[in-house]
């Protein structure tokens, strides 16, 4: 029987819907059969959310470390911020809520890097509320990539598609300069690797979108496709055997549902990928930071201040973030075990005089004389 994975969950912005998502999700008894949740949150804040939202029946166990977490219940690792006066004001962004969100993430990441939990799910944060000195990052992906070993890339995943981002939260005026051949190659490799290992897709197909309208229209609307993108695609396909195609005009690609024929899509900038992604589903999407040593997922939406404290938040995206964290962790185990002791690659078979066939590993093939090969 597989062990119950310990999933670290961070409280997110304390004035948003994050803790409501957690309470709704773990009011479902079957969720404890899927994982052992370890919530990093301020206890006073959690109690205020339970009372205000009517989830006082969701019990929790106070623990000092994930090692003390028990199966079958919500485990709380208490988070505090020195000197901060804790007071939940639903729907109102403030600096204390941002500091609380950061403190929870810092504690959870430290335990994840130490191997005390198996995966990390972050509830929505408000970037504008985060303390600028300690959080100088334009996106959650950039923050996680700076704190966890690996090479992170944002991949949005839902039941219909997976979209990787060449650039994250970046002003459009900066995108053209940021999209270099080196970046495109790195993102294609990351996307390809993630689909193979994290989603157990053999021989994945990766589509690459163009940067300009109509993919540059043969140079009439921009030359980046011909100069930066197409040569990288051609080189990776020919030299590395990566099944990568494009560049495609984004409007026609999504309009004709071409995403159904690919295992991953690489978008050049945020809205190019996020708009069609959310147009298909606002509830089932997951923001996955691929390429890190720790599996990190999050709902694909923000703190939703307009719904905070009303009990009307839809927990579906958070549920899928938990499901994805468990699935990806399991997939990595399967993939890594399958590739732990690969058989040596054998060269072409050679005939023996009696008609028997003999095979040589490639490393031996180069050292065997012609006379020996024919024995």
C-alpha positions, 0 to 999 in steps of 0.5 A: 500500500502506498504511503499517504503523502504529506502535502504542505499547504500555505495559508495565502493572503489572510484576507482572501479566500485561501483558508476558505478553500482549505476548510471546504476541501478538508471538510470532505473526509475522503480527502484524508485518504488521498494525503496528509495535509500540513497547513502552515497558518496563523492559528488565530487567523484560522479560527477567525475563518472557521467561525466566520465561514461556519466551518467550526466542525473542521478540526485540526491538530496543532503540531510543531513539525510535519514529522508530528503530523497524523493521518486522517486530520488537518495538521496545523503548523502555527505561523506568527509574524513578530510585532504583527497585530493579527486581525482578519479584514476580509476583502481588504488588502493590507501589508500584514496579510502579505507578511503572514502569507510570506511567513507561511511560505518561508516555513513550508519551503524550509520543511519541503527542502529538508524533505519533511513534506512531499509536495507544496500547495500554495494558496493565493497571494496578493503580490501588491501586499507582499513585503517588497524587501523580502519578496522582490519577485514579479510572480509566485513562479519566480519566488519559488524558483529562487527558494527551491533548487532546480530550474523553474518554469510556469506550466498551467494545466487543466483537463484540456491542455498544458501551457508553459510560459516563456516569460512570466509576469512581465510588461509587454514592452519588455517581452521582445527583448527577453525572448531570446533563442537561449530562453526559448530553447531552455523553455522547450527543454523544460516543458518537454522534460516535465511532460515526460517525467511529471505527466508520464507522457512518452515521446511528447509533442510540444507546440511553440507559439509565435510572438507577433500577430499571425506569427509575424506573417512571414516577416510583415509583422515582425521578424522574431519568428524567423530569426529567434524561434524557428531556428531553435525549433529546427535545431532541437528537432534535428539534433536532439530528436525533440518532437517540437513544432511551430511557431504557430499563430496563437489565434488560429492555434487556439481557434482551431483547437490545435492544442488537442494534438499536443502534449504541451504548448509554449506561450511567449508571454503571460496573456497569450497563454492564460487567456485561452487557458482560462477561457476553457475553464476557470475552475479546474486550472492548476498553476504548476511550477515545474522543474524544481526539486519539490513539486509545487502547485497552486490554484490558477486564480488569485485571492478573490477579495470580492468573495472573501468571507462570504462562503461562496468561493469555489474550491475546485481549482484548489482541489485540483492543485492538491490532486496534481501535487499528489499525482506529479509526485507519484509520477516522478517516483514511477519515472525515476524508478523506471530510469534508475538502471537503464540497460546499455544501448546495443549496436547493430548485431553481427553474424557468427559463421554458424549464423548465430547473432552476437550483440555488443554494447556501444561502449564495447563496440568501439573497442572490438576488432573487425576479426572479433566482431565476425567470430 
